């Protein structure tokens, strides 16, 4: 993707990107602090192997002795260097714009900050990060890379506010499973408002293609508790017809149905050995990510 220079030079765009970058880096510092983990790698690395040079690699890691023999550039790879490729998958459908009265951010805004923070964390580890924006399909796809200019491109793209009425997240999973050729970590941010059976079929496709996946289920507290008391007109955010509802009569059935839906997702992810994580938008982002990453590290040891 080529970014028009006027887009990046626009002062309002630059201000939005800078705010997102500052917020993401603040979250990262909170995550690292919460995990009691230094953000700096140790200096006691050991040479592991060579790999081909690709644009964006640091020149200081080129093995010039190998170049003298082969006339080709090779990078010295160390044990601490990883080859992880991650794709951030952000649901940009209209329902993600919901913001309850107790939430400072909409679900879309909250997911955007989380995605930016994880991009910062991954790039600190020299991992490559890509991005897919999705609504009723994959609307924009940026392949993984790990350069500072690529980070700016990711932030600029995450800051875009356009959305589409419908969610087709399950179809999106099938598209991504085929589009991403190399084994990758797919990190999904979505409210997952579609049939859980369809979602799990899409995740099964990831599994079949040997991809790892983390499913961040982004929810507003209203969706978990259904706090509404007065008779209200509920308008669908993805094109559904509006309904006039007396909430007290509906609350118990709503909560029962919602819990069954969440449990189906949890169980399906567990069977696929994939992480299912609820992110509730009234919880600080650094707290939510710290808790998840600390638990993931604990389980990996």
MOPEKA-V241749 format. One record per residue. RES is the residue in one small letter. OMEGA is omega in radians with two decimals (* if undefined). BURIAL is I if it has 16 or more other C-alpha atoms within 10 Angstrom, else O. Layout:
res:omega:burial
RES:OMEGA:BURIAL
RES:OMEGA:BURIAL
This chain:
res:omega:burial
x:3.11:O
x:-3.14:O
x:3.10:O
x:-3.07:O
x:-3.14:O
x:3.12:O
x:-3.12:O
x:-3.09:O
x:-3.13:O
x:-3.06:O
x:3.14:O
x:3.10:O
x:3.13:I
x:3.14:O
x:3.13:O
x:-3.14:O
x:-3.13:I
x:3.11:O
x:3.13:O
x:-3.14:I
x:3.13:I
x:3.13:O
x:3.13:I
x:-3.12:I
x:3.06:I
x:3.09:O
x:-3.13:I
x:3.12:I
x:3.09:I
x:3.11:I
x:-3.12:I
x:3.10:I
x:-3.13:O
x:-3.14:I
x:-3.10:I
x:-3.06:O
x:3.14:O
x:3.11:O
x:-3.09:O
x:3.09:O
x:3.10:O
x:-3.10:O
x:-3.07:O
x:3.11:O
x:3.14:O
x:3.12:O
x:-3.13:O
x:-3.07:O
x:3.01:O
x:2.94:I
x:-3.13:O
x:3.06:O
x:3.01:I
x:3.13:O
x:-3.10:O
x:3.09:O
x:3.12:O
x:-3.09:O
x:-3.08:O
x:3.13:O
x:3.10:O
x:3.07:I
x:-3.04:I
x:3.08:I
x:3.09:O
x:3.11:O
x:-3.12:O
x:-3.13:O
x:-2.97:O
x:-3.07:O
x:3.09:O
x:3.14:O
x:3.05:I
x:3.13:I
x:3.01:I
x:-3.09:I
x:-3.08:I
x:-3.05:O
x:-3.12:O
x:3.11:I
x:-3.11:O
x:3.08:O
x:-3.07:O
x:2.97:O
x:-3.10:I
x:3.05:I
x:3.02:I
x:-3.09:I
x:-3.06:I
x:3.06:I
x:-3.12:I
x:3.11:I
x:-2.98:I
x:-3.11:I
x:3.13:I
x:3.12:I
x:-3.13:I
x:3.08:I
x:3.11:I
x:-3.05:O
x:-3.13:O
x:-3.07:O
x:3.11:I
x:-3.09:O
x:2.95:I
x:3.09:I
x:3.11:I
x:-3.13:I
x:-3.14:I
x:3.12:I
x:3.13:I
x:3.12:I
x:3.10:I
x:-3.12:I
x:3.13:I
x:-3.14:I
x:3.12:I
x:3.08:I
x:3.10:I
x:-3.14:I
x:-3.10:I
x:-3.12:I
x:3.02:I
x:3.12:O
x:-3.10:I
x:3.04:I
x:3.13:I
x:-3.07:I
x:3.03:I
x:-3.07:I
x:3.00:I
x:3.02:I
x:-2.97:I
x:2.92:I
x:3.03:I
x:3.09:I
x:3.09:I
x:-3.09:I
x:3.13:O
x:-3.12:O
x:3.09:I
x:-3.11:I
x:-3.10:O
x:2.99:I
x:-3.02:I
x:-3.13:I
x:3.13:I
x:3.10:O
x:3.09:O
x:3.10:I
x:3.12:I
x:3.09:I
x:3.11:I
x:-3.12:I
x:3.13:I
x:-3.12:I
x:3.10:I
x:-3.08:I
x:-3.13:I
x:-2.99:O
x:-3.09:O
x:-3.13:O
x:3.12:I
x:-3.06:I
x:-2.94:I
x:3.00:I
x:3.00:I
x:-2.97:I
x:3.14:I
x:3.09:I
x:3.09:I
x:3.13:I
x:3.13:I
x:3.12:I
x:-3.11:I
x:-3.13:I
x:3.13:I
x:-3.08:O
x:-3.09:O
x:-2.99:I
x:-3.08:O
x:3.12:O
x:-3.01:O
x:2.99:I
x:3.14:I
x:-3.06:I
x:-2.97:I
x:3.02:I
x:-3.08:I
x:2.99:I
x:2.95:I
x:-3.12:I
x:3.02:I
x:-3.09:O
x:-3.11:O
x:3.09:I
x:3.12:O
x:3.11:O
x:-3.08:I
x:3.04:I
x:3.08:I
x:3.10:I
x:3.07:I
x:3.09:I
x:3.03:I
x:-3.10:I
x:-3.13:I
x:-3.14:O
x:3.07:I
x:3.08:O
x:2.95:I
x:-3.12:I
x:2.98:I
x:-3.11:I
x:3.05:I
x:-3.10:I
x:-3.02:I
x:-3.04:I
x:2.94:I
x:-3.14:I
x:3.11:I
x:-3.10:I
x:3.11:O
x:-2.99:O
x:-3.09:O
x:-2.99:I
x:-3.01:O
x:-3.06:O
x:-3.06:O
x:3.04:O
x:-2.98:O
x:3.03:O
x:3.13:O
x:-3.13:O
x:3.10:O
x:-3.11:O
x:-3.12:I
x:3.00:O
x:-3.13:O
x:3.11:O
x:3.13:O
x:-3.13:O
x:3.01:O
x:-2.94:O
x:2.96:O
x:-2.93:O
x:-3.07:I
x:3.14:O
x:-3.03:O
x:-2.93:O
x:-3.06:I
x:3.14:O
x:3.10:O
x:-3.09:I
x:3.12:O
x:-3.14:O
x:-3.13:O
x:-3.14:O
x:3.10:O
x:3.11:O
x:3.13:I
x:-3.13:I
x:3.09:O
x:3.11:O
x:3.14:I
x:-3.08:I
x:-3.14:O
x:3.11:I
x:3.12:I
x:-3.14:O
x:3.11:O
x:-3.11:I
x:3.09:O
x:-3.13:I
x:2.99:I
x:-3.06:I
x:3.03:I
x:3.01:I
x:-3.12:I
x:-2.87:I
x:3.04:I
x:3.10:I
x:3.10:O
x:-3.07:O
x:-3.10:I
x:3.10:I
x:-3.11:O
x:-3.12:I
x:3.12:I
x:-3.12:I
x:-3.13:O
x:-3.07:I
x:3.09:O
x:3.13:I
x:3.12:O
x:3.10:O
x:-3.14:O
x:-3.12:O
x:-3.09:O
x:-3.12:O
x:*:O
